[in-house]
Amino acid sequence: MILLLKTNYWQAVATALLLVVVTSCDNREAYHQFQDVKNTSWAKADSLSFLIDTTSIQPGLAYDIRLETVNNVNFPYQNLWLFVRSNIENEKIFHQDTIQIKLADMYGKWLGSGFGSYYQNSVLLRQRIVFPQKRNYKIQVIQGMRDEPLAGIEKVGVKISRTQ
């Protein structure tokens, strides 16, 4: 009986370890970068810039671009509005999107992953984007809220993954 319990225990440990290794090796992720908001106080004039080095992006393949935020419990609103500028289609022309991220439900319960004081949310910014060539691309994120400065946003990130 004891031998059977030890065998099941080691099988469970080996299975769990294998599951961690398999799920952590996401070869579709090409870029993932966060930038801190200084003192969690984001002024309208402060843009967060992400310079995307295309050494890990293959031209001609489709990618999804996600925008990620980390907020703390001091964020005073349910939604976060962001202006996102990028030069993916044309090196000299920036395309601007206005993005709304829902951070809390109507009852004030924080959405996304996390617990305690910090919550991370992810929203699809652009789907099935094909990078036309190997060059540096730029994505800028500016807060679009009325508060000056905006409190409660800890970090903003960009994640680029190859589509399935």
Helices and strands as residue ranges (DSSP letters): H 2-24, E 29-36, G 38-40, E 41-42, E 48-52, G 54-56, E 62-72, E 79-90, E 93-102, E 113-115, E 118-130, E 137-143, E 150-151, E 153-162
